[in-house]
Amino acid sequence: MSSTDERSWFRSSSSGSDGDVCIEVVRRAGTVHVRDSRDRLSPELAVTHTAWEYLVTFDRLG
């Protein structure tokens, strides 16, 4: 089970309007947790805030 607070998760602004391909994110001190919105019990990805900023801006860097 996740150790993060369910109330804090939010859906990516890049998610499709049908909700079929989505991720959810929660920011914590020192980490950003990412999960599949369709399988909330699946493992989460946890990265540093620096790594998250790189991930979300990667497309614009090229």
PDB file of N, CA, C and O in Angstrom:
ATOM      1  N   MET A   1       0.832  -1.182   0.000  1.00  0.00           N
ATOM      2  CA  MET A   1       0.000   0.000   0.000  1.00  0.00           C
ATOM      3  C   MET A   1       0.873   1.240   0.000  1.00  0.00           C
ATOM      4  O   MET A   1       1.967   1.237   0.564  1.00  0.00           O
ATOM      5  N   SER A   2       0.405   2.267  -0.612  1.00  0.00           N
ATOM      6  CA  SER A   2       1.150   3.514  -0.721  1.00  0.00           C
ATOM      7  C   SER A   2       1.302   4.185   0.637  1.00  0.00           C
ATOM      8  O   SER A   2       0.404   4.137   1.477  1.00  0.00           O
ATOM      9  N   SER A   3       2.454   4.809   0.833  1.00  0.00           N
ATOM     10  CA  SER A   3       2.669   5.553   2.066  1.00  0.00           C
ATOM     11  C   SER A   3       2.325   7.024   1.897  1.00  0.00           C
ATOM     12  O   SER A   3       2.477   7.806   2.836  1.00  0.00           O
ATOM     13  N   THR A   4       1.868   7.408   0.724  1.00  0.00           N
ATOM     14  CA  THR A   4       1.543   8.810   0.465  1.00  0.00           C
ATOM     15  C   THR A   4       0.069   9.071   0.730  1.00  0.00           C
ATOM     16  O   THR A   4      -0.741   8.145   0.701  1.00  0.00           O
ATOM     17  N   ASP A   5      -0.277  10.298   0.983  1.00  0.00           N
ATOM     18  CA  ASP A   5      -1.622  10.719   1.329  1.00  0.00           C
ATOM     19  C   ASP A   5      -2.495  10.777   0.084  1.00  0.00           C
ATOM     20  O   ASP A   5      -2.179  11.505  -0.857  1.00  0.00           O
ATOM     21  N   GLU A   6      -3.582  10.024   0.066  1.00  0.00           N
ATOM     22  CA  GLU A   6      -4.479   9.968  -1.089  1.00  0.00           C
ATOM     23  C   GLU A   6      -5.050  11.334  -1.457  1.00  0.00           C
ATOM     24  O   GLU A   6      -5.343  11.566  -2.629  1.00  0.00           O
ATOM     25  N   ARG A   7      -5.216  12.222  -0.524  1.00  0.00           N
ATOM     26  CA  ARG A   7      -5.819  13.522  -0.818  1.00  0.00           C
ATOM     27  C   ARG A   7      -4.912  14.424  -1.640  1.00  0.00           C
ATOM     28  O   ARG A   7      -5.384  15.397  -2.228  1.00  0.00           O
ATOM     29  N   SER A   8      -3.644  14.127  -1.691  1.00  0.00           N
ATOM     30  CA  SER A   8      -2.686  15.005  -2.345  1.00  0.00           C
ATOM     31  C   SER A   8      -2.418  14.666  -3.809  1.00  0.00           C
ATOM     32  O   SER A   8      -1.797  15.463  -4.512  1.00  0.00           O
ATOM     33  N   TRP A   9      -2.862  13.524  -4.278  1.00  0.00           N
ATOM     34  CA  TRP A   9      -2.602  13.135  -5.661  1.00  0.00           C
ATOM     35  C   TRP A   9      -3.351  14.044  -6.621  1.00  0.00           C
ATOM     36  O   TRP A   9      -4.494  14.421  -6.361  1.00  0.00           O
ATOM     37  N   PHE A  10      -2.705  14.400  -7.738  1.00  0.00           N
ATOM     38  CA  PHE A  10      -3.418  15.132  -8.778  1.00  0.00           C
ATOM     39  C   PHE A  10      -3.064  14.536 -10.126  1.00  0.00           C
ATOM     40  O   PHE A  10      -1.989  13.963 -10.302  1.00  0.00           O
ATOM     41  N   ARG A  11      -3.958  14.672 -11.057  1.00  0.00           N
ATOM     42  CA  ARG A  11      -3.801  14.085 -12.387  1.00  0.00           C
ATOM     43  C   ARG A  11      -3.020  15.035 -13.277  1.00  0.00           C
ATOM     44  O   ARG A  11      -3.178  16.254 -13.202  1.00  0.00           O
ATOM     45  N   SER A  12      -2.185  14.463 -14.110  1.00  0.00           N
ATOM     46  CA  SER A  12      -1.375  15.244 -15.031  1.00  0.00           C
ATOM     47  C   SER A  12      -2.238  16.101 -15.944  1.00  0.00           C
ATOM     48  O   SER A  12      -3.292  15.661 -16.402  1.00  0.00           O
ATOM     49  N   SER A  13      -1.793  17.317 -16.206  1.00  0.00           N
ATOM     50  CA  SER A  13      -2.523  18.188 -17.138  1.00  0.00           C
ATOM     51  C   SER A  13      -2.416  17.674 -18.567  1.00  0.00           C
ATOM     52  O   SER A  13      -3.160  18.117 -19.442  1.00  0.00           O
ATOM     53  N   SER A  14      -1.503  16.747 -18.810  1.00  0.00           N
ATOM     54  CA  SER A  14      -1.336  16.164 -20.144  1.00  0.00           C
ATOM     55  C   SER A  14      -2.204  14.927 -20.348  1.00  0.00           C
ATOM     56  O   SER A  14      -2.162  14.317 -21.416  1.00  0.00           O
ATOM     57  N   SER A  15      -2.982  14.550 -19.351  1.00  0.00           N
ATOM     58  CA  SER A  15      -3.833  13.363 -19.444  1.00  0.00           C
ATOM     59  C   SER A  15      -4.910  13.580 -20.486  1.00  0.00           C
ATOM     60  O   SER A  15      -5.393  14.695 -20.686  1.00  0.00           O
ATOM     61  N   GLY A  16      -5.275  12.501 -21.143  1.00  0.00           N
ATOM     62  CA  GLY A  16      -6.327  12.569 -22.145  1.00  0.00           C
ATOM     63  C   GLY A  16      -7.675  12.876 -21.522  1.00  0.00           C
ATOM     64  O   GLY A  16      -7.886  12.597 -20.342  1.00  0.00           O
ATOM     65  N   SER A  17      -8.582  13.438 -22.285  1.00  0.00           N
ATOM     66  CA  SER A  17      -9.901  13.798 -21.763  1.00  0.00           C
ATOM     67  C   SER A  17     -10.728  12.562 -21.428  1.00  0.00           C
ATOM     68  O   SER A  17     -11.662  12.642 -20.630  1.00  0.00           O
ATOM     69  N   ASP A  18     -10.392  11.403 -22.035  1.00  0.00           N
ATOM     70  CA  ASP A  18     -11.110  10.167 -21.741  1.00  0.00           C
ATOM     71  C   ASP A  18     -10.599   9.504 -20.471  1.00  0.00           C
ATOM     72  O   ASP A  18     -11.223   8.567 -19.972  1.00  0.00           O
ATOM     73  N   GLY A  19      -9.480   9.973 -19.944  1.00  0.00           N
ATOM     74  CA  GLY A  19      -8.921   9.399 -18.733  1.00  0.00           C
ATOM     75  C   GLY A  19      -8.290   8.044 -18.938  1.00  0.00           C
ATOM     76  O   GLY A  19      -8.099   7.297 -17.979  1.00  0.00           O
ATOM     77  N   ASP A  20      -7.959   7.711 -20.191  1.00  0.00           N
ATOM     78  CA  ASP A  20      -7.441   6.376 -20.472  1.00  0.00           C
ATOM     79  C   ASP A  20      -5.923   6.263 -20.342  1.00  0.00           C
ATOM     80  O   ASP A  20      -5.419   5.168 -20.092  1.00  0.00           O
ATOM     81  N   VAL A  21      -5.191   7.343 -20.502  1.00  0.00           N
ATOM     82  CA  VAL A  21      -3.731   7.307 -20.394  1.00  0.00           C
ATOM     83  C   VAL A  21      -3.325   8.434 -19.450  1.00  0.00           C
ATOM     84  O   VAL A  21      -3.080   9.562 -19.879  1.00  0.00           O
ATOM     85  N   CYS A  22      -3.260   8.116 -18.174  1.00  0.00           N
ATOM     86  CA  CYS A  22      -3.031   9.174 -17.195  1.00  0.00           C
ATOM     87  C   CYS A  22      -2.004   8.760 -16.151  1.00  0.00           C
ATOM     88  O   CYS A  22      -1.836   7.583 -15.832  1.00  0.00           O
ATOM     89  N   ILE A  23      -1.342   9.754 -15.648  1.00  0.00           N
ATOM     90  CA  ILE A  23      -0.534   9.559 -14.465  1.00  0.00           C
ATOM     91  C   ILE A  23      -1.035  10.507 -13.398  1.00  0.00           C
ATOM     92  O   ILE A  23      -1.647  11.534 -13.695  1.00  0.00           O
ATOM     93  N   GLU A  24      -0.770  10.155 -12.160  1.00  0.00           N
ATOM     94  CA  GLU A  24      -1.085  11.028 -11.048  1.00  0.00           C
ATOM     95  C   GLU A  24       0.209  11.310 -10.305  1.00  0.00           C
ATOM     96  O   GLU A  24       1.113  10.474 -10.259  1.00  0.00           O
ATOM     97  N   VAL A  25       0.282  12.486  -9.732  1.00  0.00           N
ATOM     98  CA  VAL A  25       1.514  12.958  -9.108  1.00  0.00           C
ATOM     99  C   VAL A  25       1.199  13.519  -7.728  1.00  0.00           C
ATOM    100  O   VAL A  25       0.145  14.119  -7.515  1.00  0.00           O
ATOM    101  N   VAL A  26       2.115  13.320  -6.806  1.00  0.00           N
ATOM    102  CA  VAL A  26       2.032  13.967  -5.499  1.00  0.00           C
ATOM    103  C   VAL A  26       3.435  14.437  -5.134  1.00  0.00           C
ATOM    104  O   VAL A  26       4.398  13.677  -5.235  1.00  0.00           O
ATOM    105  N   ARG A  27       3.544  15.691  -4.712  1.00  0.00           N
ATOM    106  CA  ARG A  27       4.840  16.252  -4.296  1.00  0.00           C
ATOM    107  C   ARG A  27       4.971  16.128  -2.790  1.00  0.00           C
ATOM    108  O   ARG A  27       4.043  16.434  -2.041  1.00  0.00           O
ATOM    109  N   ARG A  28       6.120  15.681  -2.368  1.00  0.00           N
ATOM    110  CA  ARG A  28       6.469  15.576  -0.959  1.00  0.00           C
ATOM    111  C   ARG A  28       7.801  16.272  -0.751  1.00  0.00           C
ATOM    112  O   ARG A  28       8.487  16.593  -1.722  1.00  0.00           O
ATOM    113  N   ALA A  29       8.170  16.505   0.470  1.00  0.00           N
ATOM    114  CA  ALA A  29       9.469  17.110   0.764  1.00  0.00           C
ATOM    115  C   ALA A  29      10.568  16.205   0.214  1.00  0.00           C
ATOM    116  O   ALA A  29      10.735  15.072   0.665  1.00  0.00           O
ATOM    117  N   GLY A  30      11.307  16.711  -0.756  1.00  0.00           N
ATOM    118  CA  GLY A  30      12.432  15.970  -1.312  1.00  0.00           C
ATOM    119  C   GLY A  30      12.114  15.005  -2.433  1.00  0.00           C
ATOM    120  O   GLY A  30      13.029  14.577  -3.138  1.00  0.00           O
ATOM    121  N   THR A  31      10.834  14.639  -2.632  1.00  0.00           N
ATOM    122  CA  THR A  31      10.497  13.681  -3.686  1.00  0.00           C
ATOM    123  C   THR A  31       9.191  14.042  -4.380  1.00  0.00           C
ATOM    124  O   THR A  31       8.344  14.756  -3.843  1.00  0.00           O
ATOM    125  N   VAL A  32       9.064  13.522  -5.588  1.00  0.00           N
ATOM    126  CA  VAL A  32       7.821  13.575  -6.342  1.00  0.00           C
ATOM    127  C   VAL A  32       7.464  12.124  -6.636  1.00  0.00           C
ATOM    128  O   VAL A  32       8.282  11.381  -7.178  1.00  0.00           O
ATOM    129  N   HIS A  33       6.243  11.714  -6.281  1.00  0.00           N
ATOM    130  CA  HIS A  33       5.774  10.350  -6.515  1.00  0.00           C
ATOM    131  C   HIS A  33       4.844  10.358  -7.725  1.00  0.00           C
ATOM    132  O   HIS A  33       4.009  11.250  -7.874  1.00  0.00           O
ATOM    133  N   VAL A  34       4.998   9.357  -8.586  1.00  0.00           N
ATOM    134  CA  VAL A  34       4.210   9.241  -9.806  1.00  0.00           C
ATOM    135  C   VAL A  34       3.602   7.849  -9.840  1.00  0.00           C
ATOM    136  O   VAL A  34       4.272   6.872  -9.509  1.00  0.00           O
ATOM    137  N   ARG A  35       2.334   7.749 -10.239  1.00  0.00           N
ATOM    138  CA  ARG A  35       1.682   6.441 -10.347  1.00  0.00           C
ATOM    139  C   ARG A  35       0.743   6.418 -11.538  1.00  0.00           C
ATOM    140  O   ARG A  35       0.367   7.461 -12.074  1.00  0.00           O
ATOM    141  N   ASP A  36       0.373   5.222 -11.941  1.00  0.00           N
ATOM    142  CA  ASP A  36      -0.600   4.996 -13.004  1.00  0.00           C
ATOM    143  C   ASP A  36      -1.988   5.211 -12.408  1.00  0.00           C
ATOM    144  O   ASP A  36      -2.343   4.570 -11.419  1.00  0.00           O
ATOM    145  N   SER A  37      -2.767   6.096 -12.996  1.00  0.00           N
ATOM    146  CA  SER A  37      -4.091   6.390 -12.439  1.00  0.00           C
ATOM    147  C   SER A  37      -5.059   5.226 -12.585  1.00  0.00           C
ATOM    148  O   SER A  37      -6.049   5.152 -11.857  1.00  0.00           O
ATOM    149  N   ARG A  38      -4.790   4.318 -13.515  1.00  0.00           N
ATOM    150  CA  ARG A  38      -5.676   3.166 -13.703  1.00  0.00           C
ATOM    151  C   ARG A  38      -5.372   2.029 -12.746  1.00  0.00           C
ATOM    152  O   ARG A  38      -6.222   1.168 -12.521  1.00  0.00           O
ATOM    153  N   ASP A  39      -4.162   2.013 -12.175  1.00  0.00           N
ATOM    154  CA  ASP A  39      -3.758   0.941 -11.267  1.00  0.00           C
ATOM    155  C   ASP A  39      -3.091   1.569 -10.050  1.00  0.00           C
ATOM    156  O   ASP A  39      -1.866   1.555  -9.924  1.00  0.00           O
ATOM    157  N   ARG A  40      -3.887   2.107  -9.177  1.00  0.00           N
ATOM    158  CA  ARG A  40      -3.374   2.876  -8.042  1.00  0.00           C
ATOM    159  C   ARG A  40      -2.620   2.034  -7.015  1.00  0.00           C
ATOM    160  O   ARG A  40      -1.951   2.586  -6.142  1.00  0.00           O
ATOM    161  N   LEU A  41      -2.717   0.726  -7.106  1.00  0.00           N
ATOM    162  CA  LEU A  41      -1.975  -0.140  -6.194  1.00  0.00           C
ATOM    163  C   LEU A  41      -0.649  -0.606  -6.788  1.00  0.00           C
ATOM    164  O   LEU A  41       0.120  -1.306  -6.130  1.00  0.00           O
ATOM    165  N   SER A  42      -0.386  -0.217  -8.034  1.00  0.00           N
ATOM    166  CA  SER A  42       0.884  -0.586  -8.663  1.00  0.00           C
ATOM    167  C   SER A  42       2.022   0.201  -8.018  1.00  0.00           C
ATOM    168  O   SER A  42       1.777   1.203  -7.345  1.00  0.00           O
ATOM    169  N   PRO A  43       3.253  -0.237  -8.215  1.00  0.00           N
ATOM    170  CA  PRO A  43       4.388   0.495  -7.634  1.00  0.00           C
ATOM    171  C   PRO A  43       4.429   1.941  -8.128  1.00  0.00           C
ATOM    172  O   PRO A  43       4.019   2.247  -9.248  1.00  0.00           O
ATOM    173  N   GLU A  44       4.927   2.803  -7.278  1.00  0.00           N
ATOM    174  CA  GLU A  44       5.077   4.217  -7.616  1.00  0.00           C
ATOM    175  C   GLU A  44       6.528   4.496  -7.990  1.00  0.00           C
ATOM    176  O   GLU A  44       7.448   3.825  -7.523  1.00  0.00           O
ATOM    177  N   LEU A  45       6.705   5.479  -8.824  1.00  0.00           N
ATOM    178  CA  LEU A  45       8.025   5.997  -9.147  1.00  0.00           C
ATOM    179  C   LEU A  45       8.252   7.194  -8.238  1.00  0.00           C
ATOM    180  O   LEU A  45       7.401   8.079  -8.158  1.00  0.00           O
ATOM    181  N   ALA A  46       9.382   7.232  -7.557  1.00  0.00           N
ATOM    182  CA  ALA A  46       9.714   8.372  -6.696  1.00  0.00           C
ATOM    183  C   ALA A  46      11.027   8.967  -7.190  1.00  0.00           C
ATOM    184  O   ALA A  46      12.035   8.269  -7.296  1.00  0.00           O
ATOM    185  N   VAL A  47      11.006  10.266  -7.492  1.00  0.00           N
ATOM    186  CA  VAL A  47      12.195  10.958  -7.997  1.00  0.00           C
ATOM    187  C   VAL A  47      12.384  12.259  -7.225  1.00  0.00           C
ATOM    188  O   VAL A  47      11.462  12.744  -6.569  1.00  0.00           O
ATOM    189  N   THR A  48      13.576  12.813  -7.309  1.00  0.00           N
ATOM    190  CA  THR A  48      13.831  14.100  -6.669  1.00  0.00           C
ATOM    191  C   THR A  48      13.091  15.198  -7.435  1.00  0.00           C
ATOM    192  O   THR A  48      12.681  15.004  -8.579  1.00  0.00           O
ATOM    193  N   HIS A  49      12.930  16.332  -6.797  1.00  0.00           N
ATOM    194  CA  HIS A  49      12.284  17.465  -7.465  1.00  0.00           C
ATOM    195  C   HIS A  49      13.092  17.905  -8.686  1.00  0.00           C
ATOM    196  O   HIS A  49      12.511  18.289  -9.701  1.00  0.00           O
ATOM    197  N   THR A  50      14.409  17.856  -8.601  1.00  0.00           N
ATOM    198  CA  THR A  50      15.267  18.216  -9.734  1.00  0.00           C
ATOM    199  C   THR A  50      15.040  17.271 -10.903  1.00  0.00           C
ATOM    200  O   THR A  50      14.918  17.709 -12.046  1.00  0.00           O
ATOM    201  N   ALA A  51      14.983  15.970 -10.618  1.00  0.00           N
ATOM    202  CA  ALA A  51      14.743  14.984 -11.677  1.00  0.00           C
ATOM    203  C   ALA A  51      13.362  15.175 -12.293  1.00  0.00           C
ATOM    204  O   ALA A  51      13.211  15.058 -13.509  1.00  0.00           O
ATOM    205  N   TRP A  52      12.351  15.469 -11.473  1.00  0.00           N
ATOM    206  CA  TRP A  52      10.997  15.690 -11.986  1.00  0.00           C
ATOM    207  C   TRP A  52      10.962  16.894 -12.922  1.00  0.00           C
ATOM    208  O   TRP A  52      10.363  16.827 -13.996  1.00  0.00           O
ATOM    209  N   GLU A  53      11.595  17.985 -12.526  1.00  0.00           N
ATOM    210  CA  GLU A  53      11.627  19.168 -13.388  1.00  0.00           C
ATOM    211  C   GLU A  53      12.289  18.850 -14.722  1.00  0.00           C
ATOM    212  O   GLU A  53      11.849  19.335 -15.764  1.00  0.00           O
ATOM    213  N   TYR A  54      13.332  18.050 -14.698  1.00  0.00           N
ATOM    214  CA  TYR A  54      13.984  17.642 -15.939  1.00  0.00           C
ATOM    215  C   TYR A  54      13.038  16.798 -16.785  1.00  0.00           C
ATOM    216  O   TYR A  54      12.948  16.996 -17.996  1.00  0.00           O
ATOM    217  N   LEU A  55      12.332  15.857 -16.156  1.00  0.00           N
ATOM    218  CA  LEU A  55      11.396  14.999 -16.889  1.00  0.00           C
ATOM    219  C   LEU A  55      10.298  15.796 -17.572  1.00  0.00           C
ATOM    220  O   LEU A  55       9.977  15.540 -18.732  1.00  0.00           O
ATOM    221  N   VAL A  56       9.722  16.753 -16.869  1.00  0.00           N
ATOM    222  CA  VAL A  56       8.601  17.486 -17.448  1.00  0.00           C
ATOM    223  C   VAL A  56       9.022  18.547 -18.450  1.00  0.00           C
ATOM    224  O   VAL A  56       8.192  19.026 -19.222  1.00  0.00           O
ATOM    225  N   THR A  57      10.286  18.922 -18.453  1.00  0.00           N
ATOM    226  CA  THR A  57      10.770  19.902 -19.437  1.00  0.00           C
ATOM    227  C   THR A  57      11.600  19.258 -20.533  1.00  0.00           C
ATOM    228  O   THR A  57      12.042  19.950 -21.450  1.00  0.00           O
ATOM    229  N   PHE A  58      11.821  17.960 -20.465  1.00  0.00           N
ATOM    230  CA  PHE A  58      12.678  17.259 -21.411  1.00  0.00           C
ATOM    231  C   PHE A  58      12.291  17.520 -22.859  1.00  0.00           C
ATOM    232  O   PHE A  58      13.163  17.755 -23.696  1.00  0.00           O
ATOM    233  N   ASP A  59      11.010  17.482 -23.167  1.00  0.00           N
ATOM    234  CA  ASP A  59      10.516  17.682 -24.539  1.00  0.00           C
ATOM    235  C   ASP A  59      10.926  19.047 -25.083  1.00  0.00           C
ATOM    236  O   ASP A  59      11.182  19.184 -26.279  1.00  0.00           O
ATOM    237  N   ARG A  60      10.989  20.026 -24.244  1.00  0.00           N
ATOM    238  CA  ARG A  60      11.296  21.387 -24.662  1.00  0.00           C
ATOM    239  C   ARG A  60      12.808  21.652 -24.764  1.00  0.00           C
ATOM    240  O   ARG A  60      13.221  22.676 -25.308  1.00  0.00           O
ATOM    241  N   LEU A  61      13.630  20.734 -24.245  1.00  0.00           N
ATOM    242  CA  LEU A  61      15.066  20.944 -24.253  1.00  0.00           C
ATOM    243  C   LEU A  61      15.708  20.647 -25.614  1.00  0.00           C
ATOM    244  O   LEU A  61      16.737  21.225 -25.964  1.00  0.00           O
ATOM    245  N   GLY A  62      15.088  19.741 -26.372  1.00  0.00           N
ATOM    246  CA  GLY A  62      15.668  19.263 -27.617  1.00  0.00           C
ATOM    247  C   GLY A  62      15.709  20.285 -28.667  1.00  0.00           C
ATOM    248  O   GLY A  62      16.176  20.015 -29.774  1.00  0.00           O
TER     249      GLY A  62
END
